[in-house]
Structures are given as C-alpha cells and as structure tokens.
Amino acid sequence: MKNDNKIKLFLVDDDTLFLKLLEIEFLENADFDIETYVTGEHCLANLSNNPDFIILDYFLDGVDKNAMNGIDILDKILAINPNIPVIMLSCQDKIEVAINCMHHKAVDYVVKSETSFLRLKKIITDLTAHRKLEKTLNWYMDRI
C-alpha cells in the first residue's frame, strides 16, 4: 500500500459510461487514487504505476475490436506481478465464466449491476484488511 494511505486502483472497462460511473462512485465514496483504461493493453502499459488493485472487465473489445480479452490481460498482469489482486467484472452472469476467471487467479468475480460498486468496495476493503493483518502477523513473527 502507498504511504499516503490512498489505495491505487486501476479500473479497466471498454464500456466508457460504466467506467465513468464506477470511477465517480469510488471517488465520491472512498479514498482512492484511480486510473482508468478502456483497453487492457493500456492497463498493461501502465503497470509500472503500481496499482494496489485492478478491476478488470471480462470482455474488452467495445472500443477496439482487436483488443485482448480480460482473461488474456489477467494472465499478462499476473505474469508481470503476481501480487496485484485482480477482480474480474462482467455482464456475464454465468457460473462457468466466474469459474474460468478464478482458474486464472482472479481474486473475485463481480457481475455488473446496480450493486457492483458496493460489492467491489467490500472486496477491496476485505482484502486490504487481510493484507494489514498479514503484515502485522509477519511483524510479530519476525520478533519471536
């Protein structure tokens, strides 16, 4: 996590309206430093900005028909940095899609809906708390 306590969040979605709405929700309801991308390739090109979390759409061909899909981007992100938690997001309300994302090591899968933001915020809050607890436990274990 960053020293200023802001969570750096990458939002990646080819639905520009949904992307903007999600960005506004995160900015208005939590303390995040947000970068948005309409293609996974743009996200990959900016991984050096060290996001704490990435929310990644499953289909990413709305802006560029030749864009890589979310699963391919997920695999590339984790090949570059396996410690970045990636939450997959999609309109696909199919268990097979969610399972596929989890097989590719996404930390969670969220179906786009009117409650997406609340679910995403809870996942990030829970993962952040888990990281802090892990860090504290490691600190104590190092002193034993």
N, C-alpha and C positions, 0 to 999 in steps of 0.2 A: 504494500500500500504506500501511497505517497505521504510525505511528511506533513503536507497541509491538510491531511485527513479527508480530502476530496477523493472520491472514487473515480478513476478514469474509466469511462465507459465508451466503447465503440458500438454504435448502432448501425447495422448493415441491412438495408432492405431496398428493393427496387421499386416498391410502392411509395413514391415520394410523399404522398399525402399521409399515409400511415406513419412513415418515418418522421415527418414533421410533428405529427400529433404525439408520437411516442417521445420525441425529444422535448416537446413542451411539457408533457406530464412529468418527465424526470427532472427537468429544470425547475418546475414550479413546486414539486413535492418532495424534493430531496437535494442533498448537496453533492452533485456530480459534476465532473468535468467531462463533457460529451463531445465526441467527434462522430459525424455521420457520413455514411458512404452508401451510394446507390449500386455499387458493384463490389463483389468480393475481391476483385483484383485491386481496387483502390484501398480496401482494408489491408490487404497483404502488403501493399507498397508502404503503408504507414505503421506497420507493427513495431517499428523502432520507437514509436511514441509510447510504448509500454502500457497498454491498457490493462486494467485490473480485471475487467470482464468484457466479453464480446457477446452481443445479442445478434444472432445471425439468421437471416431468412433462409428457408429451405429452397425456394425457387428464386433465382436472381436474374432472370432473362427478360424482365419487363422493360428495361432501359436499353440493354444491349442483348440482342438475340443470340450472340455468340459468347455471352458471359458464362463463366463456370457456375455450376450449381452450388448450393450451400454445403452439401456433403463434401465435394471436392475442395472447397475453401476450408471447411473444418479440418480436413486431413492435412492441408498445407499449413494452416495455423499451428496445429499441434506438432507438426514435424519441425517447425521453426522454434516454437516454445510450448512444450507440453504442459507448462504450469499456468497457462491462461485458461480460466474457465470459460467455456463457450456454451451459451444457452441457445438452442435452436428455436425458431419461431416460424409458424406457418399457418396457412388456412387449412391445411390438410388435417382433418380430424379422423385419421386412420391410425390404428394401433401399430400397423406394420411400419409406417413412416416414423413414428416415435421410437420404435424398437431399433430401426435402422440407424437413427441418429445416436442412440445410446451405444450401439455396437461400434460406432465411430468415435466414441468417447466424449460425446456432448455431456455436460453435467445435468442438463434437463431439457425438456421439450414443452413448449407452450403453444397452444392453439390460439390464433388471432381471434379476439373477441372484445367485447366492451370491458372485460375484466383483465385483459392481458397485462396492462400496466401494473395492476395490484399484484398479480401473480409473479411477474418479473421482479418487482421491487422486493417481495417477500423472499424469493430465491436468493437474490443478491444480498439481502440483509442476513439471511441464514448462513450463507457461505462466508460472508465477512466475519460474522461472529465465530464461526468454526475456525477460520484462519487465525483470529486473535487468540482463541483458546489454545489452538495448536502451538502458537508462538509462545504463549505463557507456559504451557507444559514443557516445551523444549527448554525454555529458560531455566525452569526449576530442575529439570533432569540434568542439565549441564552442571548444576551446582551440587548435586548429590554425589 
